[in-house]
Amino acid sequence: MVPGKRKARGRTGYGVDEPRMIAQLGVAGALCAAVGVLISVYTISSSPKAADTAIIVGPGVGFLIFVVAAALYWSSRLGKGREMSKIVNDIPWGGEEVVLDLGCGRGLAMVMAAKRLTTGYALGIDTWSSARLSGNDPRSIGANAEHEGVESRVSAARGFSAQLPLADRSVDVILSGVALHHLVPRKQRKALFAEMARVLKDGGRVGILDAGNGPEYSTLLNRTGLRDVELHRIRFAGFPPFHIVLARKPYRV
């Protein structure tokens, strides 16, 4: 490191999903309300009925848009963390597991998992798109891991494809939190789930949290030979409603 300069560090915290969409919805809501008020002001003398309609419809639609933006914000700030914590808690940890977090972002799932490990470690893979998560930066994983005291048990790799750069039966647990629908196109998901089954050890677990797509993921996991596939629709913790998919790879006879 150059003398006198500090190494750049990421920020702690796990960010907000779809920040641009939330901002755009906020602007749209404000514009709807403003347009309704302006129309009402300028037509109140010439057309009282139109003015009354505008003062109701404009702010009303704006309010509904604000509700959607607030739901998206609440979902990523609170709902996602709560549901991912339930997934991690449901896994029978031994402490020696190798964990793979697909679309790790700022490290929410992998840091939660790392707190359950002793000699194991958690690996995250992502492209770190800033459009999908606010402050999306791999350095934030280190900051969050350091804050939780698990910095030595996490690492991350940039880039993502349907072919995972891991050996057969090398991973004990695969996690993903509201990321799979962004990572690969739908036509490549079959290949990705086949890769997940390939790298997973016998008896290994899968825990996926996503905004929808649960039935598709369940079908793909079944087709790859995984068992005990469970689909849970969580209607009030996230917007759009979250789906949780759990599965286990059977032991070879």
N, C-alpha and C positions, 0 to 999 in steps of 0.2 A: 504494500500500500504506500502511496506517495506520502512523505512526511507532511504533516500539517493538514491532511485531508482525512475526513472520516468516511468509512465505508458506508455506502448507501444501504439503508435498511427499509424493509417493508413496514406497513402500518399494521397494528393489531386490529382485530375485529374481522368479521366475515362478510362484510359488504351487503349490498342490496342487489337482488336479481333484477334484470331488465331495467337499468336506471334510465336509459334513454326513453323507453316506452312510458315509464312513470312520469318523466318530465313532460313528454309530449301530451300525455293525457291531462296533466295539470294545466298546461297552456290551453288545450282544447276546452277544458271545463271553464276556465276563466273567460275565454273568448265567447263561448255560448252564453254565459251569464251577462257579459257586457253587451253583446249584440241584442239580447232580449230587452235589456234596460234601455238602450239607445232607441230601439224601434218604438218602445212604449212611450218614451219621452217625446219623440218627434211625431207620433201619430195620435197622441192623447186628445188633441183638439179636433183633428179632421176625422179620426176614426176611433172612437173610444173602445169599441169591441176589439179591434185589432190590437190596440194598446194593452187591453186587459189580457188578451191571449199571449202577446209577446212577453209580458212581465211574468207570466206563469210558465210558459214553455221554455224560454231562454234559460233563466236561472234553474228551472227544474231539470232540464237536460244537463246543464253544467254540473248540478249537484250529483246526478247519477254518474257522470264521468269521474268526478272527484271520488266518489265511493269506490269505483273500480280501481283508481290509482292508489287509494288508501289500502284497499284489500291486497293489492300486489305488494305494497310496501310492508304491510303487517306480515304477509305470508313469508317473505324472505328474511325479515328481521327476527321474527318469533316462531312462526309455525314450522319453518324448515328445520331449525335447530331442535325444537321439541320432538318432531317426528324422527329425525335422524338419531337422536339420543335413544329413543325407544328401540330402533333397529339395533343399535350397538349393544344396548342392554340385553337384547334377546339372544345374543350370541354367547355360547358357553366358552368363555376365554380360559386359556391355560397360561398365557403370558409369553409363549414362544412363537406365536403365529407370525406369518408373513402376510401382510395386508396390502391389497391393491385398491386404490381409490381412483375410479375412472371419472375424469372431469373434476379434479380435486379443487379447482378454484383457489381460494385462500386457505384451504386446509381444514374445513370444518369436520368432515367425516374422519379423515386420517388422524387428526389431532385427538379426536374423541377416542379412536381406536388405540392410538399410541399410549394413552393414559391407562389402558388395560394391559399393556405389554411390559415384560421385564427384559428378556433377551431377544424378543422379536423386533420387527421394524415395520413401518408403513411406508409404502411407495405410492406417490401420486403422479398421475399423468394428465396433462391438459395442454391446450393451446393458449390459454389465458387471454381470451377475447375481452376487451374492455367494454364491448357493447352488451355483453351478457351478465357482467357482474361489476359493480363499482369497485374501483381500486384493485382490479384484478391483476395481481403481480405475484410471481413465485416467491419473491422475497418476503411477502406477507406470511407465507407458510412458516418460514423460520422465525418471524417475529411472534406469531401465535404459538408456535411450539415452544419457544423460549419462555413465553409468558406462562405456559402451562407446565413447564419443567420437563418437556419431552423432546427437546431439540435433537438429542443424539439418536432418537429412534424414528426420525422421519427424513425422507428425501423425496425429490421430485424430478421429473423428466419432462422436457418440452416436446410437444408434437403428439399427434394422435392419428392412428389408422385402425382399420378393422383387423390388422394383423398385430398382435401384441408381442413386443420384443422380450418375451419371457420363455423359459424352458417349460416343457410339459410337467404338470403336477408339481409346480413350484410355489403355489400360492394357497394359503389356508382360508383367507376371507377376501371376497370381492365386494366393495361398497361403491355406491354412486349416489350423489345427492343432487337432484334436479339438474341433470347435465346430459344424460344419454340422448335426449331428443335433439340436442344441439350438436353433439360430437360427430355423429355419422348420419348420412342420408338414410332414409328408410330402406332403400334397396340394399344397403350394406349391413343392416342390422343382423340379418341371419348369419353372416360371416363373423360379425363381432361376437355374437352369443356362442357360436361354435368355438371361437378362440377362448372365451371365458371358461367354457367347459374343459378345454384342453389344458389350460394352465392351472386349473383348480385341482388341488389334491383330493384324493378319495376322502370323503367325509367333510370336505370343505363347504363353506357357507357362502351364499349370495344374499345381499340386502340392497335393494334398489328403492330409492325414493324419487318420484318424478311427477311432473304436472301432467297427469293423464298417461296414456299408452300402457297402462297396467295389463289389460287383456293380451295385447300383442307380446309384451315381455313374458308373460306367463306361458303363452303358447310356445315361444321360442325356447324357453328354458326346458319345457317338457320335451320338445323335439330333440334337444341336445343330450337327453338322457338324465337330466337332473330330476330329483324326486322331492316329495314333500313341498311342492310348489304352492305357495299361499298368496292370494291377492286380497289386499285390504283397500277399500276406498275411504279415504279420510276427507270428509266433506267440509269440515269447518276449520281445519288448521291451515289450509292453503287456498290460494286462488290463482289459476283454476284449481279445482279440487285435487289434492295429492292422491297418488296411488302408491302403495307400498307393496313390493313383491319380494317374497322370501323363498329361498330354495336351498337344497342340500345335494351334494354329489354323492351318490351311493358308493359303498366300498365294493371293490371287485371281489368276486367269489373265487 
